[in-house]
Amino acid sequence: MRGATAGLYDAVLYARDTLDPHQPGDALRAKVAGRQAGIDVVLRETAAQAGITLTDIPRGLATRDRVRWVSEYLAGSGVLPHLL
């Protein structure tokens, strides 16, 4: 059953940026900061076992640039219409 819905997705985009554990306004982040790398491994393994191909969003992009990259990627893949 693990891969039963894998074929339903047009694309699965993965943001691999690690987040600053000392980010203001997010007191809980520091508690899980050391687990980010391990969680990344488990998520990638689980996706592979389910037959899901992850597409990495480039690291270090500002939010505006990330949205632009995702939009361009999905348009180029035929998932979304070209907006520009």
Backbone as a ProteinNet text record, in pm:
[ID]
protein_1_A
[PRIMARY]
MRGATAGLYDAVLYARDTLDPHQPGDALRAKVAGRQAGIDVVLRETAAQAGITLTDIPRGLATRDRVRWVSEYLAGSGVLPHLL
[TERTIARY]
80.8	0	85	210	293.3	299.6	308.7	319.6	188.2	77.1	-52.7	-90	-50.5	-86.6	29.8	144.1	263.2	238.2	160.9	136.3	36.4	-21.3	-119.9	-58.1	70.1	136	200.6	181.9	250.9	396.7	420.7	556.6	558.2	671.1	690.7	818.8	803.5	917.7	961	1092.3	1147.6	1241	1209.2	1293.9	1386.7	1514.8	1612.5	1686.7	1651.3	1718.1	1701.8	1809.8	1797.8	1766.8	1693.2	1646.5	1725.9	1747	1822.6	1749.2	1814.3	1747.2	1726.8	1790.9	1779.6	1693.5	1609.2	1522.2	1426.2	1418.7	1327.9	1182.9	1110.5	968.9	937.5	1037.2	1013.8	1092.5	1041.4	1111.3	1126.4	1041.7	1047.6	1149.9	1193.6	1286.8	1417.4	1470.2	1596.9	1587.9	1469.7	1452.9	1468.6	1442.6	1448.8	1561.1	1637.7	1740.8	1840.3	1878.3	1975.1	1919.6	1792.1	1728.3	1703.8	1732.7	1699.4	1767.7	1894.8	1966.9	1910.7	1883.3	1827.3	1689	1608.5	1474.2	1483.3	1578.7	1599	1626.4	1712.7	1745.7	1621.4	1546.4	1426.8	1322.1	1301.6	1204.9	1244.9	1372.9	1420.2	1405.7	1439.7	1426.2	1279.4	1192.4	1049.8	993	1030.5	984.2	1033.3	1159.2	1214.8	1141.8	1115	1043.5	902.6	842.7	706.5	705	822.7	830.3	811	834	817.6	953.7	962.7	1085.3	1074.2	1169.9	1172.7	1254.8	1206.3	1280.5	1323.6	1454.2	1507.3	1492.5	1437.9	1436.1	1575.5	1639.3	1773.5	1776.6	1883.3	1900.7	1933.1	1899.2	1942.3	1863.3	1753.1	1674.2	1587	1573.2	1476.7	1337	1238.2	1102.1	1055.2	1075.5	1033.3	1100.7	1230.4	1303.7	1261	1228.2	1180.9	1047.1	956.2	826.6	847	935.1	963.5	1020.2	1115.3	1176.9	1071.6	987.8	883.7	787.1	743.7	650.5	711.1	836.4	902.6	922.8	958.2	977.5	846.1	738.2	609.1	555.7	578.9	537.2	619.2	748	835.3	805.7	750.2	713.4	573.3	500.4	366	259.5	299	202.5	117.2	177.9	108.6	126.9	31.3	50.5	158.4	223.1	319.5	244.4	283.5	211.9	269.4	393.4	456.6	469.3
-120.2	0	126.4	113.6	231.6	317.8	255.6	331.7	345.3	314.5	313.2	447.5	555.9	687.9	758.4	691.9	757	808.5	738.4	780.4	893.8	939.2	1046.3	1185.6	1195.1	1324.1	1361.8	1487.1	1538	1567.6	1614.8	1648	1655.9	1614.9	1630.8	1710.5	1834.7	1924.1	1920.2	1921.4	1903.2	2018.6	2090	2199.9	2144.6	2136.5	2074.3	2175	2299.7	2399.5	2362.7	2374.9	2360.7	2498	2499.2	2625.1	2662.7	2790	2843.9	2813	2738.5	2704.3	2824.2	2934.6	3053.5	3161.7	3120	3213.5	3277.8	3409	3477.1	3435	3422.3	3390.5	3243.1	3157.1	3013.5	2939.3	2942.1	2884.6	2733.3	2666	2519.9	2468.2	2552.7	2509	2454.2	2514.8	2469.6	2325.8	2282.4	2146.4	2040.2	2074.6	1976.1	2003.2	2107.5	2146.6	2034.5	1960.6	1853	1732.7	1729.7	1615.4	1638.1	1758	1789.7	1696.9	1667	1581.5	1439.5	1386.4	1252	1242.5	1343.8	1346.9	1351.7	1426.1	1433.4	1295.1	1219.1	1084	995.2	997.8	913.4	953.2	1081.5	1125.5	1081	1093	1050.3	899.3	821.9	676.5	636.1	699.3	668	700.9	814.4	852	751.5	711.4	614.9	480.7	435.1	308.6	315.2	432.6	450.7	476.3	486	511.4	656.6	744.8	888.1	950.7	1023.7	1095.3	1236.6	1273.4	1408.1	1499	1618.5	1721.2	1825	1839.5	1933.5	2077.4	2159.3	2303.8	2352.6	2435	2482	2544.5	2517.2	2570.9	2719	2783.7	2920.2	3028.8	2993.7	3095.4	3173	3301.2	3380.8	3332.9	3362.6	3314.5	3352.6	3476.8	3522.7	3440	3413.9	3336.8	3190.1	3138.8	3000.2	2985.6	3079.7	3076	3085.6	3171.8	3187.3	3056.7	2995.2	2870.9	2760.7	2746.4	2643.1	2667.6	2791.3	2824.1	2792	2830.7	2804.6	2654.6	2583.3	2438.4	2370.3	2403.9	2340.7	2378.7	2501.7	2543.1	2468.8	2458.6	2387.8	2239.4	2183.8	2042.8	2017.8	2124.8	2110.9	2092.3	2106	2090	2215.2	2331.8	2459.9	2530.6	2616.1	2694.6	2801.3	2841.3	2951.4	3078.7	3146.6	3265.2	3393.5	3390.9	3513.8	3512.7
0	0	0	38.9	54.7	-70.8	-186.9	-310.6	-385	-318.9	-385.8	-445.9	-386.2	-438	-506.6	-516.9	-573.3	-714.3	-794	-931	-945.7	-837.1	-842.7	-845.7	-819.8	-810.5	-943.3	-985.1	-1103.2	-1072.1	-951.4	-908.4	-756.2	-699.4	-555.7	-539.3	-495.8	-479	-333.8	-313.7	-180	-146.5	-40	6.8	113.8	82.4	171.4	258.9	251.7	335.4	482.3	557.8	702.5	759.1	864.9	920.2	1043.7	1060.1	1172.4	1303.1	1393.2	1518.9	1611.1	1579.8	1664.7	1599.5	1506.2	1436.1	1535.3	1536	1629.2	1606.6	1713.4	1704.9	1690.6	1697.3	1682.8	1790.1	1911.5	2026.8	2018.1	1944.3	1936.7	1835.9	1744.9	1641.2	1697.6	1800.8	1858.4	1908.7	1949.9	2001.3	1893	1768.4	1660.8	1560.3	1580.9	1484.3	1457.6	1558.3	1540.6	1467.6	1443.3	1377	1228.4	1179.1	1040.4	940.4	958.2	863.4	864.9	982	992.3	931.8	953.2	896.2	743.6	692.3	547.4	490.3	555.1	507.8	507.3	616.1	626	521.6	501.1	400.7	260.6	230.1	97.6	79.2	181.3	173.9	158.3	234.1	227.8	89.7	35.9	-98.2	-201.8	-193	-288.4	-279.1	-158.5	-140	-196.4	-193.2	-244.3	-394.6	-455.3	-598.2	-635.5	-539.5	-562.8	-589.5	-698.3	-730.4	-673.8	-591.2	-534.6	-625.1	-644.7	-716.9	-614.6	-599.7	-501	-547.9	-461.2	-482.9	-443.7	-525.1	-490	-350.3	-280.1	-144.9	-146.6	-36.8	-13.2	-84.9	-148.4	-218.3	-120	-144.1	-68.8	-108.7	-28.1	-54.8	-194.2	-235.1	-368	-477.7	-463.1	-562.8	-562.7	-445.9	-437.1	-509.7	-486.8	-554.9	-706.1	-748.9	-891.8	-949	-878.2	-925.4	-937.4	-835.1	-836.3	-951.7	-969.1	-1077.5	-1213.3	-1233.6	-1361	-1383.2	-1279	-1290.1	-1328.8	-1259.4	-1287.2	-1425	-1466.6	-1601.3	-1706.7	-1684	-1778.1	-1786	-1679.3	-1675.9	-1730.2	-1761.8	-1812.9	-1706.9	-1579.4	-1470.2	-1457.2	-1473.6	-1468.9	-1602.8	-1637.9	-1760.2	-1738.2	-1844.7	-1835.5	-1804.7	-1696.9	-1652.6	-1707.5	-1751.6	-1799.4	-1949.7
[MASK]
++++++++++++++++++++++++++++++++++++++++++++++++++++++++++++++++++++++++++++++++++++

